[in-house]
């Protein structure tokens, strides 16, 4: 009998360069910890960002944006992400690059969609539901004259809470959902009375039923009160979600012309309608705005048209927090001969609160590399950590962080459990940084294509 070798499954995990960031890392007095929230150093910039967060929470940042200025690789994007984290998990965060905006033939449309995606609407909705633990479920079969096999014709289900028990007959649409969700005795479910949507919440805890060492389904508490009740649900939508819904409805009602529509174009009328709906819901106390963060990296790449659009957008009632970042000093505004700080019009700069970042010290670079190595499960020896710190200081922090995974592969090939300094230097030999790449181009410039 041939033996089959079982190889361990390779688990592929994609991690963002900023996946470790949880907040600004400030204490109760708003002072930055040396290491906190996944951030290292940049204490002054983080404390300034903390003030920004407080202004946003108090609703006192209207008509203004934020500009983060500093050399490349000094944590500008990280601070923008940390601001969004501090505002809460439900805060929408949209990141764009200046180059992708100006590269689009519809620049202002790209910006407008990003602004709408970065503006959340918290909708509170009260709905009639039946909820409880399934104590009995029986499916009803029916015979169709057009199909030789029996089909699901409905079901009778008994649900129980801590206070009462009730039985219901449900139609085939709900019965099919129950079957698809594999609903069994002991499951806690919820059925929306108005829509018939079924949601399986988990297994009821404390019922003495057999549990396995490894369970896929989580345990939930047995509901209390009546089986049939009204519950409040909270959902976070974005203005863009509402725009899309209204545009889709318009296309659906447009009759035969909808068959020839290649895409659902969101028009100004759709957006005005969405704004009216949101304003009405806010006035009635059914919704509230959740200002998100729209982050534009390399903001110096934008042109006058984009800057004018953003200046107007900041004054809108439905504007998110606009955060921009740049590494430029005095330079020309794109598409003009006018020189200005950071390549931006001065009237826009007057509307921005500017946060500055500085180059990292060797100690800070070492700690950032250590954090990223832990996040990416790259075991480093102290000598490897020192080698990467040196590379980060002499070349760039981004380059040093990018060498982590190649160095891990090189270490694995020589059957080492840890990445050593030799692996780091080998990775640096194989992969050039920007400076070495430019030197190579200069060396072989006569052979390069133009």
N, C-alpha and C positions, 0 to 999 in steps of 0.2 A: 504494500500500500504506500503510495507516494506521500511523503510528509509535506505539509504546507507550512512555510515559515510565516509567522505573524509579525508584521512590522508595526511599530508604534505609529499611530496616526499623527500626521504633522498638523499642528494647529496653527492656522494662519490668522494673526491678529493685526489689524491695521490700526496704528496709533498715530494720532495727530502730534505734531511737535509741541503742542500746548495742551495735551490731554491731561496733564498733571495739575493744571491750574484750577484752584477751587475758590479763589477770592483774592483780595488785596493784601491779606495778612496784616491787618491793623489791630491794635489793642482797643480797649474800651474808650480811651481818650483820643483815638484816631492816629496814634503814633505807629509807624511801621516797625514791625519786628525785622530783625536782620534776615531771617528766613521765615516765611509765612505764606500760607495760601498757595504754595508751590512756586512762589517768587523769591528771588534772592537779590539783595541790594536794592538800588534805585529807591531809597527810602523817601527822598523828597518828592519824587514823581508819584509814588504810591500814596503818600499823604495828601497830595494835591488831588489825586483821583478820588480819594475818600471824601474830600470836601465836595467834589462833583456829585458823587453818589448821594450825599445828604441833600444837596440842592435839588437833585432830580426827585428824591422822595418827597420833598416839601413842595414840589411843583414850581420851583423858582428858577428854572433854567430856560424859560421860554424865550425864543428868538435868538438863542445863542448856540454855538457848537463848541467842539473841543478839538484842538490841534496838538498832537504829540510830536515833538521835534527832537531829533537826536541822531547820532551816527548810526550806520547800519549795525544790526545785531545787538541793540541795547535794550530790547524788551518792549518796544512800542506796541506791537500786536498783542503781546502778553498782557500788558496793562489794559488795553481795550477789552480783551476777553474777561479779565478780572473784574472790570466795571460791570459788565453784563452779569457775571456770576453773583456779584454783591447785590444786584437788584432783584435776584431771585431766579429759581429754576424755570419759571414760566416766562421769563423775559426773552422775547425774540432777539436773535443776533444774526445779522446778515453781514458778510464780509465780501468786499469787492476790491479789485485792483484798479488804480487809475488807468492803466494801460488797456484793460479789457473794456472800460467804459468808452474811452476815446476811440478804440478800435471798432466800436459798433457803429453801423450806419444810422442807428436810432439812439443816440446817446441819452437824450432826455427821457426817452421811454424806459431805457435800462435803469436810470436813476429813479424814475417814478415808481417802477415796479419794486425796486429794492426798498424804497421808502415805505411803500405799502406793506411789504413783507415784514418790515421791522417794527410795525405798529400793531400791537396786540389788542384784542377786545375780549375781556373776560365776561362771558355770558352766563347769567344765572337763570336756570329754567326749572320750574316745578312741573313734575309729570306724575301721572297715575301709574303705579307699578304693582305687580304682585311679586312678593319675595318671600323665600323661605327654604327650608330643607325638604328635598324630595323624599317622601315616605312611601309613595306608590306611583307607578307610572305604567299605563297600559296603552298600547298602540291599537288603533282601529284600522283594519284592512278593508279595502273596497275593491270591487271588480269593475274594470272598465270594459265597455263593449269594443273599444278600439285597441286594447292591449291584453295579451293572453295571461299575464301574471298579475297577482294582486298588488295594489299600490297603497301607500299610506293615505288613509282617509281622515285622520285626526288622531287625537289621543285624549285620555283622561288622566289627569295628574293631581296628586294630593300633596299640598305643601304645608309645612308646619313651622311655626315660630315658637318662641318660649311661652307665648301667651295664648295661641289659638292654632287651629288646624282648619284647612278649607280645601275643597275639591273643585276642579274646573275641567270643563271639556274645551278642547282647543281644536282649531281647524287644521287642515293639512299643511298650511304654510308654517305654522308654529311647530307642528309635530315633526316636520322634516328638519327644522333647526335643532330640535331636541335630539333627534337621531344623529345628525351630523356632528353635534357637540358631544355625543356619547354620554348623555345625561343618564345617571343611574341613581339608585337609592343612596341617600347620604350626601348628595351634591347640594350645594347652596346655589340657587339660580335666581335670576331676576328677569321678569318679562314686562316690557313696556306695553301697557294696555292700549295705547293709541296706535303705535306702529307695529306691534307684534314682535319686535326685536327681542331675541333671547340672549342673555349674557350669563355665562357660567362663572361664578365667583370663586369656587373652590370646594374642598371637602369640609363638611361640618366637623368641628372639633368637639371632643368630649362625649362622643356617642358610643364609645366602647367598641368600635369596629376595628378590624385588623388593619394595622398600618405596616408598611414595608420600611426597611432600613433606608432605601432610596426612593423618594416619592417625586413624581413629576408635578402633581397637583398640590398646591399649598393648602394649609388648614386655615379656615376662617371661623369666626365666631357665629353662633346661631343667632339669626336676627331676632329682635324682640318686637313687641307691639302686634298690630294687625297684619295679616298676610297681604291684604290689599291696602295700600296707603299712598300718600303723595310724598314724593321725595324731591329735594332740591339737587340739581346737578349743576356743576360748574365746568364750563369748557373754555379753552383759550383758542380763539380764532385770530387770524390776522386780517387786516383790511383787504389784502390781496386775495385771501380765501373767499371773502364775501364778494369781491369784484368778479372772481371767476364764476361763482355760483349764479350771480345775476346775469352775467354774459351768457352762460350756458342755458339759462331759462329763456333769455331773449331769443337765442338761436333755435331752441326747441319750439317756440311759439311762432317762428317765422315761416312755418309751413314748408312747402316744397323747396323754397330757396335754401333751407338748411341742409338739404341733401348735397348741394354743391359748395358748401362752405368748407374750405380746407383747414381753417383754424378758427378758434373762438377768439376773435379780436376783442379786447377790452377797450371800450370807448369812453370818452369823457362823460357821456350820459350815464354809463354803468357806474362809474366812480361817484358821480354826484348822487345817484340813487343809493349807493352803498353808504355814503356819508349821511344821507338823510335817515336811513334805517338805523344806523349806529347812534346818531344824535337823539332820535326818538326813544331808543332803548335806554340810553343813559338818562334821559329826562324822566322816564318811567321807573328808574331804579332797577332795571333788568340787566344792565351791563355797566362796565366801567373800562376806561382805557388803560392799557398797560404799555407805556412807552418802551420800546425796545432800543437796541443799539444798531445803527448802521455804520460800519467801519469801512473807511476807504484808505487802503494802503497806497503808498506812492502817489499821494494826492497832487504832487507837483506835475504829474502827467496830464491832469485835466486842462481843458481850455476855457476861454472866456464864456462860452455858451454854458458849459457845465457849472462854472462858478456862479454865474448869474442865476441859474436854475436853483442851486443850493441856497443862495442868499434869500430867494423868495420862499423856498421850501421851509426854511427855519422859522418863518413867521406864521406858518399854517397851524390851524388848530389840531391837525392830525399829523404832526411832525414827530418822528422818533428822535432819540439823541444821536446827533451826527458827530462821529469821531473820525478825524482824519490824522494821517501820519505822514511825515516826510523826513528825508535825511539831507535836504538841500538847504544851502544858505541863501545868499543873494544870487538870483538867477532870473532869466527872462521868463515872463509869462508865456506859456505855450501858444504859438501862433502869432505872437506880437514881438516887437523890439523893445518892449517896456521891461525894465529890470525892477524886481520887487523882492522883498524878503520871502524866501521859500517858494518863489515863483507863483505867488498868489496875489490877486488884487488887494489893495490896502483896505478898501471898503468891506471886503469879506473878512480880512484879518481883524478888523475892529470888532467884529461880531464873535470872535473866537476867544475862548479861554485857552491859553497856551501852556502846556506842560512840557518840560525839557527833561531828557534823559542824558546820562553820561556814560563813557566807556566803563566796562566792568574791571575791577581789580583782579589780580591773580587768584586771590582767595575766593572771590565771588564766582569766577569762572570754574574753579575746582568744584565748588558746591553745586553749580548748575549742571555740570557734567555728571556728577554723582547722582543727582536727582533723575536726570534723563536715563542714565544707565539702569537705575532701579526700575524706572517706568517701562523700559524696553527689555528688561530681563537680560541685561548684558553684565555678567560677572567680571568685575575689573580688579586687578591687583593694584596695590598702591603705586607701583612703578608705572603701570599703564595709565593710571589716573594722573600722575605727574607729567607723563609724556603728552597726554591730551591737553592738560592745562597749559603746558608750554606752547603747544601748537595753537591753542585758542588765543593765547596772549600775543604770539608773534604773527599769526595769520588772521584768523577770525574765529569767534565762538561758534558760528554756524558750521564752519568747516570741521571744527573739532567734533561737534555733535554728529555730523554726517558720517564721520569715520567710525562711530560706535559699531554699527551693524557689519560693515566690511571687516573690521578687526575681529568681530566675533566669529565670522565665517572662517577667517584665516586661522584663528585659534582652534576651531573645531577640526580643521584639516590636519593640524599637527597633533590632534588628540589631546588637547589641553582643556581642562575644566574651566580655566580662567583666561581672560584676555591679558596678555603680558605686554610690556613696552615694545618687544620685537614685533608683535602683531600690529600694534598701532603704527610703528614706523614703516612696516611693510604696506599697510593700507595707505599711508600717506605717499609712499613711493608709487603705488599703482594709480591713485586718484589725485589729480592736481587740484590745487585751489586756484582762485581767480588770478592771483599774482603770478603763479607759475605758468598758468595757461597763457597769459599775456606775454610773458617772457619767451615762451615757445613760439608763439606767433611772430614775435619780433625776430627771433633767431632764424626762422624759416620763412620770412616774409616774401622773399623772392619766389618761393615755391607755392605760396598760398594763392587760392583763386580770388579774383576780384570781380 
